[in-house]
Amino acid sequence: MNQKDIDRINELARKAKSPEGLTEGEEAERAVLRRAYIDSVVGNLKGQLDHTYLVDEKGQKQKLKKKEE
Protein backbone atom coordinates (compact mmCIF):
# COMPACT_ATOMS: atom_id res chain seq x y z
CA MET A 1 0.00 0.00 0.00
CA ASN A 2 1.56 3.25 -1.06
CA GLN A 3 0.75 6.85 -0.16
CA LYS A 4 -1.06 7.40 -3.47
CA ASP A 5 -3.57 4.66 -2.59
CA ILE A 6 -4.09 6.04 0.93
CA ASP A 7 -4.68 9.51 -0.50
CA ARG A 8 -7.25 8.05 -2.90
CA ILE A 9 -9.05 6.29 -0.01
CA ASN A 10 -9.22 9.61 1.86
CA GLU A 11 -10.44 11.43 -1.25
CA LEU A 12 -13.23 8.89 -1.73
CA ALA A 13 -14.17 9.12 1.95
CA ARG A 14 -14.52 12.90 1.71
CA LYS A 15 -16.59 12.57 -1.45
CA ALA A 16 -18.85 9.95 0.17
CA LYS A 17 -19.65 12.42 2.97
CA SER A 18 -20.47 15.19 0.51
CA PRO A 19 -24.01 15.71 -0.84
CA GLU A 20 -23.07 14.31 -4.27
CA GLY A 21 -21.93 10.94 -2.86
CA LEU A 22 -20.10 8.21 -4.75
CA THR A 23 -20.90 6.54 -8.04
CA GLU A 24 -21.12 2.75 -8.20
CA GLY A 25 -17.67 2.59 -9.77
CA GLU A 26 -16.18 4.72 -7.02
CA GLU A 27 -17.85 2.58 -4.34
CA ALA A 28 -16.31 -0.53 -5.90
CA GLU A 29 -12.91 1.17 -6.09
CA ARG A 30 -13.20 2.23 -2.46
CA ALA A 31 -14.03 -1.34 -1.40
CA VAL A 32 -10.99 -2.72 -3.24
CA LEU A 33 -8.68 -0.05 -1.78
CA ARG A 34 -10.04 -0.59 1.74
CA ARG A 35 -9.51 -4.36 1.49
CA ALA A 36 -5.93 -3.81 0.27
CA TYR A 37 -5.29 -1.39 3.16
CA ILE A 38 -6.68 -3.79 5.76
CA ASP A 39 -4.65 -6.68 4.32
CA SER A 40 -1.53 -4.51 4.44
CA VAL A 41 -2.08 -3.54 8.08
CA VAL A 42 -2.83 -7.12 9.15
CA GLY A 43 0.22 -8.40 7.25
CA ASN A 44 2.47 -5.83 8.92
CA LEU A 45 1.08 -6.69 12.34
CA LYS A 46 1.59 -10.43 11.79
CA GLY A 47 5.16 -9.76 10.68
CA GLN A 48 5.80 -7.71 13.80
CA LEU A 49 4.31 -10.38 16.08
CA ASP A 50 6.35 -13.11 14.37
CA HIS A 51 9.47 -11.36 15.62
CA THR A 52 8.21 -10.71 19.15
CA TYR A 53 9.44 -12.71 22.13
CA LEU A 54 8.29 -12.91 25.72
CA VAL A 55 11.00 -12.97 28.37
CA ASP A 56 10.21 -14.95 31.53
CA GLU A 57 11.56 -14.41 35.05
CA LYS A 58 14.64 -16.53 34.26
CA GLY A 59 15.50 -14.40 31.26
CA GLN A 60 14.57 -17.05 28.71
CA LYS A 61 13.00 -15.91 25.48
CA GLN A 62 9.87 -17.58 24.21
CA LYS A 63 8.32 -16.92 20.85
CA LEU A 64 4.68 -15.86 20.83
CA LYS A 65 2.29 -18.70 20.03
CA LYS A 66 -1.00 -18.50 18.21
CA LYS A 67 -3.99 -18.57 20.49
CA GLU A 68 -5.91 -21.82 20.29
CA GLU A 69 -9.65 -21.45 19.94
DSSP file (Angstrom, degrees, kcal/mol; ACC not computed):
  #  RESIDUE AA STRUCTURE BP1 BP2  ACC     N-H-->O    O-->H-N    N-H-->O    O-->H-N    TCO  KAPPA ALPHA  PHI   PSI    X-CA   Y-CA   Z-CA
    1    1 A M              0   0    0      0, 0.0     2,-0.2     0, 0.0    32,-0.0   0.000 360.0 360.0 360.0 122.2    0.0    0.0    0.0
    2    2 A N     >  -     0   0    0      1,-0.1     4,-1.8     0, 0.0     3,-0.4  -0.578 360.0-101.5-106.9 172.6    1.6    3.3   -1.1
    3    3 A Q  H  > S+     0   0    0      1,-0.2     4,-2.6     2,-0.2     5,-0.2   0.824 118.6  60.9 -63.5 -33.0    0.8    6.8   -0.2
    4    4 A K  H  > S+     0   0    0      1,-0.2     4,-1.8     2,-0.2    -1,-0.2   0.906 106.0  46.9 -61.0 -42.2   -1.1    7.4   -3.5
    5    5 A D  H  > S+     0   0    0     -3,-0.4     4,-2.2     2,-0.2    -2,-0.2   0.897 111.9  50.1 -67.3 -40.6   -3.6    4.7   -2.6
    6    6 A I  H  X S+     0   0    0     -4,-1.8     4,-2.3     1,-0.2    -2,-0.2   0.906 109.8  51.1 -64.5 -41.4   -4.1    6.0    0.9
    7    7 A D  H  X S+     0   0    0     -4,-2.6     4,-2.3     1,-0.2    -1,-0.2   0.889 109.4  50.9 -61.7 -38.9   -4.7    9.5   -0.5
    8    8 A R  H  X S+     0   0    0     -4,-1.8     4,-2.5     2,-0.2    -2,-0.2   0.898 107.9  52.3 -66.7 -40.3   -7.2    8.1   -2.9
    9    9 A I  H  X S+     0   0    0     -4,-2.2     4,-2.1     1,-0.2    -2,-0.2   0.933 111.9  46.6 -59.1 -45.8   -9.0    6.3    0.0
   10   10 A N  H  X S+     0   0    0     -4,-2.3     4,-2.3     2,-0.2    -2,-0.2   0.885 110.6  52.4 -64.6 -39.2   -9.2    9.6    1.9
   11   11 A E  H  X S+     0   0    0     -4,-2.3     4,-2.1     1,-0.2    -1,-0.2   0.919 111.0  46.8 -62.9 -43.6  -10.4   11.4   -1.2
   12   12 A L  H  X S+     0   0    0     -4,-2.5     4,-2.3     2,-0.2    -2,-0.2   0.862 110.0  54.1 -67.5 -35.3  -13.2    8.9   -1.7
   13   13 A A  H  X S+     0   0    0     -4,-2.1     4,-1.4     2,-0.2    -2,-0.2   0.921 109.5  47.2 -64.6 -43.3  -14.2    9.1    2.0
   14   14 A R  H  X S+     0   0    0     -4,-2.3     4,-0.8     1,-0.2    -2,-0.2   0.910 112.9  49.1 -63.1 -41.6  -14.5   12.9    1.7
   15   15 A K  H  < S+     0   0    0     -4,-2.1     6,-0.7     1,-0.2     3,-0.5   0.863 106.3  56.5 -67.5 -35.2  -16.6   12.6   -1.5
   16   16 A A  H  < S+     0   0    0     -4,-2.3    -1,-0.2     1,-0.2    -2,-0.2   0.837 107.4  49.5 -65.0 -31.7  -18.8    9.9    0.2
   17   17 A K  H  < S+     0   0    0     -4,-1.4    -1,-0.2    -3,-0.2    -2,-0.2   0.665  96.5  89.9 -79.8 -17.3  -19.7   12.4    3.0
   18   18 A S  S >< S-     0   0    0     -4,-0.8     3,-0.7    -3,-0.5     4,-0.1  -0.305  94.0-106.3 -77.1 164.5  -20.5   15.2    0.5
   19   19 A P  T 3  S+     0   0    0      0, 0.0    -1,-0.1     0, 0.0    -4,-0.1   0.799 117.3  58.0 -61.8 -29.0  -24.0   15.7   -0.8
   20   20 A E  T 3  S-     0   0    0      1,-0.1    -4,-0.1    -5,-0.1    -5,-0.1   0.812  90.0-170.3 -75.0 -27.9  -23.1   14.3   -4.3
   21   21 A G    <   -     0   0    0     -6,-0.7     2,-0.3    -3,-0.7    -1,-0.1  -0.130  28.9 -51.1  71.0-168.6  -21.9   10.9   -2.9
   22   22 A L        -     0   0    0     -6,-0.2     2,-0.1    -4,-0.1   -10,-0.0  -0.773  44.2-126.5-107.6 149.8  -20.1    8.2   -4.7
   23   23 A T     >  -     0   0    0     -2,-0.3     4,-2.2     1,-0.1     5,-0.2  -0.385  36.7-102.1 -80.4 170.3  -20.9    6.5   -8.0
   24   24 A E  H  > S+     0   0    0      1,-0.2     4,-2.1     2,-0.2     5,-0.2   0.892 123.9  52.0 -62.0 -39.0  -21.1    2.7   -8.2
   25   25 A G  H  > S+     0   0    0      1,-0.2     4,-2.3     2,-0.2    -1,-0.2   0.895 109.8  48.2 -64.1 -40.5  -17.7    2.6   -9.8
   26   26 A E  H  > S+     0   0    0      2,-0.2     4,-2.7     1,-0.2    -1,-0.2   0.866 109.3  53.3 -69.1 -35.8  -16.2    4.7   -7.0
   27   27 A E  H  X S+     0   0    0     -4,-2.2     4,-2.1     2,-0.2    -2,-0.2   0.907 110.6  47.3 -64.2 -40.6  -17.8    2.6   -4.3
   28   28 A A  H  X S+     0   0    0     -4,-2.1     4,-2.1     2,-0.2    -2,-0.2   0.911 112.4  49.3 -65.6 -42.6  -16.3   -0.5   -5.9
   29   29 A E  H  X S+     0   0    0     -4,-2.3     4,-2.6     1,-0.2    -2,-0.2   0.911 110.3  51.2 -62.0 -42.7  -12.9    1.2   -6.1
   30   30 A R  H  X S+     0   0    0     -4,-2.7     4,-2.7     1,-0.2    -1,-0.2   0.901 108.6  51.4 -62.0 -41.4  -13.2    2.2   -2.5
   31   31 A A  H  X S+     0   0    0     -4,-2.1     4,-2.2     2,-0.2    -1,-0.2   0.906 111.6  47.0 -63.2 -41.8  -14.0   -1.3   -1.4
   32   32 A V  H  X S+     0   0    0     -4,-2.1     4,-2.2     2,-0.2    -2,-0.2   0.925 114.2  47.0 -66.1 -44.4  -11.0   -2.7   -3.2
   33   33 A L  H  X S+     0   0    0     -4,-2.6     4,-2.3     2,-0.2    -2,-0.2   0.892 111.9  50.7 -65.7 -40.0   -8.7   -0.1   -1.8
   34   34 A R  H  X S+     0   0    0     -4,-2.7     4,-2.8     2,-0.2     5,-0.2   0.928 110.1  49.5 -62.7 -44.7  -10.0   -0.6    1.7
   35   35 A R  H  X S+     0   0    0     -4,-2.2     4,-2.6     1,-0.2    -2,-0.2   0.911 111.4  49.4 -62.0 -41.8   -9.5   -4.4    1.5
   36   36 A A  H  X S+     0   0    0     -4,-2.2     4,-2.0     2,-0.2    -1,-0.2   0.895 111.8  49.3 -63.6 -39.9   -5.9   -3.8    0.3
   37   37 A Y  H  X S+     0   0    0     -4,-2.3     4,-2.5     2,-0.2    -2,-0.2   0.931 112.0  47.2 -65.0 -46.3   -5.3   -1.4    3.2
   38   38 A I  H  X S+     0   0    0     -4,-2.8     4,-2.7     1,-0.2     5,-0.2   0.921 111.9  50.4 -62.3 -44.3   -6.7   -3.8    5.8
   39   39 A D  H  X S+     0   0    0     -4,-2.6     4,-2.4    -5,-0.2    -1,-0.2   0.882 110.7  50.7 -61.1 -37.9   -4.7   -6.7    4.3
   40   40 A S  H  X S+     0   0    0     -4,-2.0     4,-2.4     2,-0.2    -2,-0.2   0.928 111.7  46.2 -64.8 -46.3   -1.5   -4.5    4.4
   41   41 A V  H  X S+     0   0    0     -4,-2.5     4,-2.3     2,-0.2    -2,-0.2   0.926 114.5  47.2 -64.1 -45.3   -2.1   -3.5    8.1
   42   42 A V  H  X S+     0   0    0     -4,-2.7     4,-2.6     1,-0.2    -1,-0.2   0.908 112.0  51.0 -63.8 -41.7   -2.8   -7.1    9.1
   43   43 A G  H  X S+     0   0    0     -4,-2.4     4,-2.2    -5,-0.2    -1,-0.2   0.911 110.9  48.1 -61.8 -43.0    0.2   -8.4    7.3
   44   44 A N  H  X S+     0   0    0     -4,-2.4     4,-2.1     2,-0.2    -1,-0.2   0.898 112.1  49.5 -64.3 -40.4    2.5   -5.8    8.9
   45   45 A L  H  X S+     0   0    0     -4,-2.3     4,-2.7     2,-0.2    -2,-0.2   0.921 110.5  49.5 -65.2 -44.1    1.1   -6.7   12.3
   46   46 A K  H  X S+     0   0    0     -4,-2.6     4,-2.0     1,-0.2    -2,-0.2   0.904 110.6  51.3 -61.4 -41.1    1.6  -10.4   11.8
   47   47 A G  H  X S+     0   0    0     -4,-2.2     4,-0.6     2,-0.2    -1,-0.2   0.894 111.0  48.1 -62.1 -40.7    5.2   -9.8   10.7
   48   48 A Q  H >< S+     0   0    0     -4,-2.1     3,-0.9     1,-0.2    -2,-0.2   0.921 112.4  48.1 -65.7 -44.4    5.8   -7.7   13.8
   49   49 A L  H >< S+     0   0    0     -4,-2.7     3,-1.5     1,-0.2    15,-0.4   0.804 102.4  63.4 -68.6 -28.3    4.3  -10.4   16.1
   50   50 A D  H 3< S+     0   0    0     -4,-2.0    -1,-0.2     1,-0.3    -2,-0.2   0.750 107.4  44.2 -65.3 -22.3    6.3  -13.1   14.4
   51   51 A H  T << S+     0   0    0     -3,-0.9     2,-0.4    -4,-0.6    -1,-0.3   0.066  93.0 105.5-109.8  23.3    9.5  -11.4   15.6
   52   52 A T    <   -     0   0    0     -3,-1.5    12,-1.4    12,-0.1     2,-0.4  -0.882  47.9-170.4-107.9 134.9    8.2  -10.7   19.1
   53   53 A Y  E     -A   63   0A   0     -2,-0.4     2,-0.4    10,-0.2    10,-0.2  -0.922  17.1-137.5-123.2 148.2    9.4  -12.7   22.1
   54   54 A L  E     -A   62   0A   0      8,-3.3     8,-2.5    -2,-0.4     2,-0.5  -0.876  16.6-148.2-100.2 137.6    8.3  -12.9   25.7
   55   55 A V  E     -A   61   0A   0     -2,-0.4     6,-0.2     6,-0.2     2,-0.0  -0.928  13.4-152.6-108.9 123.2   11.0  -13.0   28.4
   56   56 A D    >   -     0   0    0      4,-2.2     3,-1.8    -2,-0.5     6,-0.0  -0.170  38.2 -85.5 -84.6-176.0   10.2  -15.0   31.5
   57   57 A E  T 3  S+     0   0    0      1,-0.3    -1,-0.1     2,-0.1    -2,-0.0   0.777 128.1  55.0 -61.9 -27.4   11.6  -14.4   35.0
   58   58 A K  T 3  S-     0   0    0      2,-0.1    -1,-0.3     1,-0.0     3,-0.1   0.493 118.9-109.1 -84.9  -4.1   14.6  -16.5   34.3
   59   59 A G  S <  S+     0   0    0     -3,-1.8     2,-0.3     1,-0.3    -2,-0.1   0.577  70.1 144.4  87.8   9.8   15.5  -14.4   31.3
   60   60 A Q        -     0   0    0      1,-0.0    -4,-2.2     2,-0.0     2,-0.3  -0.654  45.4-131.3 -85.8 137.4   14.6  -17.1   28.7
   61   61 A K  E     -A   55   0A   0     -2,-0.3     2,-0.4    -6,-0.2    -6,-0.2  -0.682  22.0-172.5 -88.5 138.3   13.0  -15.9   25.5
   62   62 A Q  E     -A   54   0A   0     -8,-2.5    -8,-3.3    -2,-0.3     2,-0.1  -0.999  22.7-124.8-130.8 132.5    9.9  -17.6   24.2
   63   63 A K  E     -A   53   0A   0     -2,-0.4   -10,-0.2   -10,-0.2     2,-0.1  -0.429  36.8 -99.8 -71.4 146.8    8.3  -16.9   20.9
   64   64 A L        -     0   0    0    -12,-1.4     2,-0.3   -15,-0.4    -1,-0.1  -0.413  39.2-147.6 -64.6 142.1    4.7  -15.9   20.8
   65   65 A K        -     0   0    0     -2,-0.1     2,-0.2    -3,-0.1    -1,-0.0  -0.822  21.0-101.4-111.3 152.8    2.3  -18.7   20.0
   66   66 A K        -     0   0    0     -2,-0.3     2,-0.3     1,-0.1    -1,-0.0  -0.473  43.0-108.6 -69.7 142.9   -1.0  -18.5   18.2
   67   67 A K        -     0   0    0     -2,-0.2     2,-0.3     1,-0.1    -1,-0.1  -0.558  29.5-132.6 -74.4 130.6   -4.0  -18.6   20.5
   68   68 A E              0   0    0     -2,-0.3    -1,-0.1     1,-0.1    -3,-0.0  -0.665 360.0 360.0 -84.3 139.2   -5.9  -21.8   20.3
   69   69 A E              0   0    0     -2,-0.3    -1,-0.1     0, 0.0    -2,-0.0   0.441 360.0 360.0 -98.0 360.0   -9.6  -21.4   19.9
